Every structure is written in structure tokens, then in C-alpha cells.
């Protein structure tokens, strides 16, 4: 659809129009003295027709086309590495304009194709069981770099495989890049672009509580919450943002979100760590914690990565854990590990990150100490 752009040759004052959703584009054109419907016309050319040359957008006036050509451009990240797992899962390393790389994963299943999209270069939250967190943090991805992952993935897949679902579960914490993520998600669901249902687009969060309330007000999509522990003491270690937004505040935000779509459930993600959070006491704690929220629980077998001493719970423990929860009325499933042989499974994405935070170094050894 869109060819990679040599960012060294792009005038920094020019505007990447992929950074705008339809509302943003309409405001952009109004500022130019044009009608708001120009936004719809442009979206159709870009996303439905695959046209990137402004000269070919013939229902725009010649003067507008000339201005856009002079002042704007269309650019997505570039695929620099592609890996295909034995189960058909695909992972792409994408080069961004600053030279860092993020990773995007496509998971094919019968009747559906799920794209796991990154929102940041690295992650500043330092969750001890996640490989991305060990890379540190560079910056937020732009809207163009987020929606660009969907564009280049669908182009590489071609007509034989269709992206039917998008999960914001790649590198980074989506709600710490709120505006760009919401704009990109709006584009994914726009009828003039990919036209995905709000039930098929999921934003995952580790629990950025103020942004969860804000999301409830501005963007009606499916929500997933990285839970991983039932006590503040343990969650403080596994998911350090819990020190700022503890479980009580997190669950209140979840209940608030549930009010906008009472029939829709919130997905809670729970990584299974041997001897850490997989006891029957933990299972009973989950039952108590989730009973007031319309929810389903996704148990995630821990996927190992270098320099981390955590171990995955045994299959027997996971199945027993699942049975206890299901018997208590909590809909519980076990996530099937996909793409493990190319390090594309949950918690394994790393990309190539020039860390600018260094704060993750303070917590880097916690996983090894806790699991030892």
C-alpha cells in the first residue's frame, strides 16, 4: 500500500497525514479553508484505494493536491526483519524514523487473524516478567507509526489473510500514549479505513487508572487489564505501577468502564508463575476480586526470556487453577502459546530500543531475586 520513506530526506516541517484520524483530518482541512468532507475523501484514497500519490487523488482540486504534495507526506514504519513460526505466527521488526525498532505480531487462527500492535518504543513500567520492560524506554510511537503497523502488516499478508482483530498488547503501555493510541484505534474502526468492530479492537493496560476513566469517556473499545496478582504486596513487585494505582483503585476503574457496556466483559490477564501467584489461595483471591466486575480471565503460561529466573507453572497447576475459577462462575481460559520459536509469544517482544529512561535498571533484578 505505502512504500517506506527515507526519513532523512523528509522536510521536518512537512506533515505525515497518517497521524490524523477522520476528526483530526476534518479539522486540518477546515484550517486550510476546505470543507470537512475532504477528510473522508482522503481516507478513501489512502486506505481503500491504496493511493499514496496526491496527484492521483482526482476528486481533490488541483490546487489542494499541489499544496498537499508540497507540505504533506504519507509514511509508515519499514519492515526490516520478518520471521515466520512453525505454527504460522508472523513477527515483524519495524524500523521507526528515529532508528529504533518495534515488533508487531500476526496470529492466524481458523476464521480470524489477530494483529498484536505496539504503542511505544520500549516500556517504562518495568514489569518483572516481561522482556519488553527490560529494554527500557525511548519514546511514544506516533499515530502514524501505530496505524502504520496495521497498514504494512495487511500489505505483507496480502489478500490470502485478513486482519480481523487488533490487540494493543505489543511493546509499551498504550494508556501512557493516550492521544496517539486513541487516534490510531479510531482509524482502525473507521468505516472508510479498516472498518473493524469495537468488539474486535482491544486496548490492554497495566492499570493506568486516570487514563482508564478517560478512555471510558472518549473511546468505546474492548478493555483488557494486566492483573497478575491478587494482593498489593505481590503486584507491587510484578507490576510496579501498582504502587501508584493499587488494586482497590484499579478495580473501581474497571467497574466504571463496565458501566458503558454492561453486556461486554473486561478481560483480565494473569501470567502463571510457578510458586509465585499460582496457589489455590491466589485462585480464591481472584474469585473475590472479580466477582463484582463482568469479566473473563485469561491465564497466560509464562514465556521465558534471557536473564530471567521465573518459571512457568506446570500444566497440572494451570488446569487446576482454571477449574477452580470456572467452578466459581469466572469464565476462565488458558491462552495458547503462539510463536514461541521466534520469540513472538506474550511477554517476549523486544525490538531494538535506545533506552532514555534508565529507571528500569533499578528493577531489572527483581524478577531474579523474587523467583530464586
Residue, then its C-alpha position, 0 to 999 in steps of 0.5 A: x500500500x505505502x512504500x517506506x520513506x527515507x526519513x532523512x530526506x523528509x522536510x521536518x516541517x512537512x506533515x505525515x497525514x497518517x497521524x490524523x484520524x477522520x476528526x483530526x483530518x476534518x479539522x486540518x482541512x477546515x484550517x486550510x479553508x476546505x470543507x470537512x468532507x475532504x477528510x473522508x475523501x482522503x481516507x478513501x484514497x489512502x486506505x481503500x484505494x491504496x493511493x499514496x500519490x496526491x496527484x492521483x487523488x482526482x476528486x481533490x482540486x488541483x490546487x489542494x493536491x499541489x499544496x498537499x504534495x508540497x507540505x504533506x507526506x504519507x509514511x509508515x514504519x519499514x519492515x526490516x526483519x520478518x520471521x515466520x513460526x512453525x505454527x504460522x505466527x508472523x513477527x515483524x521488526x519495524x524500523x521507526x524514523x528515529x532508528x529504533x525498532x518495534x515488533x508487531x505480531x500476526x496470529x492466524x487462527x481458523x476464521x480470524x487473524x489477530x494483529x498484536x500492535x505496539x504503542x511505544x518504543x520500549x516500556x517504562x513500567x518495568x514489569x518483572x516478567x516481561x522482556x519488553x520492560x527490560x529494554x527500557x524506554x525511548x519514546x511514544x510511537x506516533x499515530x502514524x507509526x501505530x496505524x502504520x503497523x496495521x497498514x504494512x502488516x495487511x500489505x505483507x499478508x496480502x489478500x490470502x489473510x485478513x486482519x480481523x482483530x487488533x490487540x494493543x498488547x505489543x511493546x509499551x503501555x498504550x494508556x501512557x500514549x493516550x492521544x496517539x493510541x486513541x487516534x490510531x484505534x479510531x482509524x482502525x474502526x473507521x468505516x472508510x479505513x479498516x472498518x473493524x468492530x469495537x468488539x474486535x479492537x482491544x486496548x490492554x493496560x497495566x492499570x493506568x487508572x486516570x487514563x482508564x476513566x478517560x478512555x471510558x469517556x472518549x473511546x468505546x473499545x474492548x478493555x483488557x487489564x494486566x492483573x497478575x496478582x491478587x494482593x498489593x504486596x505481590x503486584x507491587x513487585x510484578x507490576x510496579x505501577x501498582x504502587x501508584x494505582x493499587x488494586x482497590x483503585x484499579x478495580x473501581x476503574x474497571x467497574x466504571x468502564x463496565x458501566x458503558x457496556x454492561x453486556x461486554x466483559x473486561x478481560x483480565x490477564x494473569x501470567x502463571x508463575x510457578x510458586x509465585x501467584x499460582x496457589x489455590x489461595x491466589x485462585x480464591x483471591x481472584x474469585x473475590x476480586x472479580x466477582x463484582x466486575x463482568x469479566x473473563x480471565x485469561x491465564x497466560x503460561x509464562x514465556x521465558x526470556x534471557x536473564x530471567x529466573x521465573x518459571x512457568x507453572x506446570x500444566x497440572x497447576x494451570x488446569x487446576x487453577x482454571x477449574x477452580x475459577x470456572x467452578x466459581x462462575x469466572x469464565x476462565x481460559x488458558x491462552x495458547x502459546x503462539x510463536x514461541x520459536x521466534x520469540x513472538x509469544x506474550x511477554x517476549x517482544x523486544x525490538x531494538x530500543x535506545x533506552x532514555x529512561x534508565x529507571x528500569x535498571x533499578x528493577x531489572x533484578x527483581x524478577x531474579x531475586x523474587x523467583x530464586 
